[in-house]
Every structure is written in structure tokens, then in C-alpha cells.
Amino acid sequence: MIDLTIADDVATIALNAPSKLNSLDEQALHDLGSAYDEAEAAGVRALVLRGEGLAFCAGRDISGVDPRDDDVIGYLGGLVTPLLRRMSTFPAPTFAVAHGACLGVGLGLLIATDVVYVAESAKIGSPFAALGATLDSGGHALFLDRLGAHKTLDLIYTGRLMSGSEAVESGLFSRVFPDDEVVQAVTDAAATAARGATAAFLASKQLIARIRDERLALWDSVAIENAAQAALCDTSDYREGFAAFQAKRRPKFQGR
């Protein structure tokens, strides 16, 4: 089950199947995509993704899968990858709470989110050695980029799972918090972002994605930053920010 609530310009999407550690079947993936669509249609200025119960998401729900006729391409290529792409381009800052198991598709959901705060209890890695399967949903790219080839293959070969603290120290995600503090930390961060200059935040989000995906060199990156800054000059928030700075008051951004 996927729950969506919207309050004060912030959407909160909760994976709510705690009895199966929020693992995702085909219907859950469709419902999750619909929740993002609904949040975008509502014009929210920030979004939080979290899981109920003991885990964020243990990955794919394989309880009813027969490996002899499993349509892996249909599940991953037809459902998971489009969802992750859709999440990564959501037109507002996105935040996630990672606690307990964050594996497989669950790890992919985190990779597709802008900012991830991690609970100390988080378990992150590649458990697929026990299934005769491989890491998916962007895990290879994340681990290779942040950990290097040797540490990545060590995790894959051994199936060892990193703690939340280790994942953050390794540069996988943003910050680590005690389990009883992480939800509030993400909630506060999303609320702060929603009150901020979200048009400028979105410009930075798009710049980072382009620099990453196109592997742009320094001066090419500077050129597209210049163009983005010029476009922001025409926004209400840009004018409000300057006016507030000159008047020595707090700005009142509207996200446009």
C-alpha cells in the first residue's frame, strides 16, 4: 500500500506494507508512480519518501515469483526504471528516510531521491549472492562512483551490508541520525526547502543531473550554470531575494 499526504506544500509518500518490509510488487510500483503524479499535480514544493515499520524497502516482492518464467526485463526495464527516472526528475526537492533494510529496488528509490537521511539501523548493500542474482536499480553505478571497484565487488561477493553510519561515511548518502530522530530531521529539512527558493533549487537539481549524465568538464559546467543563473533573473524569487537582502529582512519565496 502507498499512502500520500499533502500539507504545507510538502507531500509525504509512505510505503505502507510493513509485514513484508515494504517490498514492492507490480501494483505497488504503479501506485507509487501515481502518488508522484498526484503530488506534482498538487504543486507541492518538496516531497518526503519513507517506509512504515522496521524497514524502508527490502526490494522486490518475490513471494509469488516463479524463477522459471520470471519476466525480469518487464519488471525492471518496464516498471522500475521508468519509475526511478520519473522520481529523479520530480520538479521539487525530494527527501527520503532510509532505515532498516534498503535493498535492491529499495536502494534504487533512494538513488532516485535528491537527499537521503539515513538511520543508524539502515542496512545497505547487495544481498543477491544468496539468490544467484545481481544488484540492480542503479546500485552498481552508485557503489562504483562512491566506493570504487574493489569495495563494490567486495560488497557484492560477500553480501555484507553496510550500517547507516558506514554508508554516510562512505559518501553514499547525506547524513546519519539515531533511529528516533531521522524522521523529524527529514521532515524539518523538507519544510525548510518548501519555504525556500524552489525554482532555484530545481535549477540546481537539473544542472547536477546534466553534469553527471553528460560527464561535463569544468568550463562546460560553468557555461550551463551561467545560463541557468540568467534564466533565474526573470523569476519573482530572484527579485524578492535581492529586495529582502537589501532591506535586511527575511525573504518570502513563492517558488516562481
C-alpha positions in Angstrom: 0.0 0.0 0.0 1.2 3.5 -0.9 0.0 6.4 1.3 0.1 10.1 0.2 -0.5 13.1 2.4 0.0 16.7 1.5 0.3 19.6 4.0 2.0 23.0 3.9 3.3 22.4 0.3 5.1 19.2 1.3 4.0 15.8 0.0 4.8 12.7 2.2 4.7 9.4 0.4 4.8 6.3 2.7 5.4 2.7 1.7 2.9 1.0 4.0 3.3 -2.7 3.8 5.4 -3.3 7.0 4.5 -7.0 7.2 6.6 -7.6 4.1 9.2 -4.9 4.8 7.6 -2.7 2.2 8.8 -4.9 -0.7 7.3 -3.8 -4.0 5.2 -5.8 -6.5 4.0 -4.6 -9.8 0.9 -2.9 -8.4 2.9 -1.1 -5.7 5.2 0.3 -8.3 2.2 1.6 -10.3 0.7 3.1 -7.1 4.0 4.7 -6.2 4.2 6.3 -9.6 0.7 7.6 -9.3 1.5 9.1 -5.9 4.3 11.1 -7.5 2.0 12.2 -10.3 -0.6 13.4 -7.8 2.0 15.2 -5.7 3.2 17.0 -8.8 -0.3 17.9 -9.9 -0.9 19.4 -6.4 2.1 21.8 -7.0 4.0 20.7 -3.8 7.3 22.4 -3.2 9.0 19.5 -1.5 8.5 15.7 -1.1 9.4 13.2 1.5 9.6 9.4 0.9 9.6 7.0 3.8 8.7 3.5 4.8 6.5 2.2 7.7 7.6 -0.4 10.1 11.0 -1.9 10.5 12.4 -1.2 7.0 12.4 1.4 4.3 12.1 -1.2 1.5 13.6 -4.7 1.2 13.3 -4.6 -2.6 11.2 -6.6 -5.0 8.3 -8.7 -3.6 9.3 -12.1 -4.8 6.8 -14.1 -2.7 4.8 -15.1 -5.7 7.6 -15.2 -8.3 8.5 -18.4 -10.2 12.1 -18.0 -11.4 11.3 -20.3 -14.4 9.1 -17.8 -16.0 10.1 -14.6 -14.3 9.8 -11.6 -16.6 12.8 -9.7 -15.2 13.0 -7.3 -18.1 9.3 -6.5 -17.8 9.6 -5.8 -14.1 12.9 -3.9 -14.1 13.0 -2.3 -17.5 9.3 -1.9 -17.9 8.3 -0.8 -14.4 11.2 0.0 -12.1 13.5 2.0 -14.4 10.7 4.4 -15.7 9.6 4.9 -12.1 13.1 5.8 -10.9 13.5 8.2 -13.9 10.2 9.8 -13.0 11.2 10.2 -9.3 14.6 11.6 -10.2 13.0 14.4 -12.3 10.3 15.4 -9.8 10.0 19.2 -10.1 10.8 20.0 -6.5 13.4 19.0 -3.9 12.9 15.4 -2.7 14.0 13.8 0.5 14.0 10.2 1.8 14.3 8.4 5.2 16.4 5.3 5.0 16.0 2.9 7.9 16.3 -0.9 8.3 16.6 -2.8 5.0 17.3 -0.6 2.0 18.0 -3.2 -0.7 17.5 -3.8 -4.4 14.7 -1.7 -5.7 14.5 0.0 -2.3 18.1 1.2 -2.8 17.1 2.4 -6.2 14.3 4.5 -4.7 17.0 6.2 -2.6 19.3 6.7 -5.5 16.4 8.5 -7.4 15.9 10.9 -4.4 17.7 14.2 -4.1 18.6 14.0 -0.4 18.7 10.9 1.8 19.0 11.0 5.6 20.0 7.6 7.0 19.1 6.0 10.3 21.8 4.2 12.2 19.8 0.9 11.8 19.9 1.1 8.0 21.3 -1.9 6.1 22.6 -1.1 2.6 24.4 -3.3 0.2 23.9 -6.2 -2.2 22.3 -9.3 -0.7 21.9 -11.0 -4.0 24.7 -13.5 -3.7 22.3 -15.7 -1.8 19.8 -15.6 -4.7 22.1 -16.1 -7.6 21.1 -12.7 -8.8 22.9 -9.3 -9.3 22.5 -5.8 -7.9 20.0 -3.7 -9.9 18.2 -0.4 -9.9 21.3 1.7 -10.2 23.2 0.1 -7.4 26.3 -0.7 -9.4 26.7 2.9 -10.6 26.2 4.3 -7.1 28.7 2.0 -5.4 31.3 2.2 -8.2 31.1 6.0 -8.2 31.4 6.4 -4.4 33.3 3.3 -3.3 35.4 2.3 -6.2 35.6 -1.1 -7.9 37.3 -3.1 -5.1 34.9 -2.1 -2.3 31.9 -2.5 -4.7 32.8 -6.1 -5.6 33.7 -6.9 -2.0 30.1 -6.0 -1.1 28.7 -7.9 -4.0 30.8 -11.1 -3.5 30.3 -11.2 0.3 26.8 -9.9 0.6 27.9 -7.8 3.6 25.5 -5.0 4.4 26.7 -1.5 5.5 25.3 0.2 8.5 23.8 3.7 8.2 26.9 5.3 9.7 29.2 3.4 7.3 27.0 4.3 4.3 27.2 8.0 5.1 30.9 7.9 5.9 31.5 6.3 2.5 29.7 9.1 0.8 26.7 7.2 -0.4 24.1 9.4 1.3 23.8 12.8 3.1 23.6 12.4 6.9 23.1 9.8 9.6 20.8 10.1 12.6 19.6 7.9 15.5 16.5 6.0 14.5 14.3 8.0 16.7 15.5 11.3 15.2 15.7 10.7 11.5 12.1 11.2 10.5 11.9 14.6 12.3 15.2 15.6 10.6 13.9 14.8 7.2 10.5 16.5 7.9 12.3 19.6 9.1 14.6 19.7 6.0 11.7 19.3 3.6 9.7 22.0 5.3 12.7 24.4 5.1 13.2 23.6 1.4 9.5 24.1 0.7 9.7 27.7 2.1 12.8 28.4 0.1 13.6 29.4 -3.5 12.4 26.2 -5.0 12.8 27.5 -8.6 16.5 27.9 -7.9 16.7 24.6 -6.2 15.1 22.9 -9.3 17.7 24.7 -11.5 20.5 23.2 -9.4 18.8 19.8 -9.5 18.7 19.9 -13.3 22.3 21.2 -13.5 23.6 18.4 -11.3 21.8 15.7 -13.4 23.1 17.1 -16.6 26.7 17.4 -15.4 26.5 13.8 -14.1 24.8 12.3 -17.1 26.8 14.1 -19.7 30.1 13.9 -17.8 30.6 17.6 -18.4 34.1 19.2 -17.9 34.6 22.2 -15.6 34.2 25.0 -18.1 31.2 23.3 -19.9 29.6 23.1 -16.4 30.3 26.8 -15.8 28.7 27.7 -19.1 25.4 26.0 -18.3 25.5 27.4 -14.7 25.7 30.9 -16.3 22.7 30.2 -18.5 20.7 28.9 -15.5 21.6 32.0 -13.5 20.5 34.3 -16.3 17.1 32.5 -16.5 16.6 32.8 -12.8 17.0 36.6 -13.1 13.5 36.7 -14.6 11.9 35.0 -11.5 9.9 36.6 -8.7 12.0 34.8 -6.2 15.2 36.3 -7.5 13.8 39.8 -7.3 12.4 39.0 -3.8 15.7 37.6 -2.6 17.6 40.8 -3.7 14.9 43.1 -2.2 15.0 41.2 1.1 18.8 41.3 1.3 18.9 45.0 0.6 16.1 45.7 3.2 17.8 43.3 5.7 14.7 41.2 6.2 13.8 37.5 5.6 12.7 36.7 2.1 9.3 35.3 1.3 9.8 33.0 -1.6 7.0 31.6 -3.7 8.8 29.1 -5.8 8.5 31.0 -9.1 
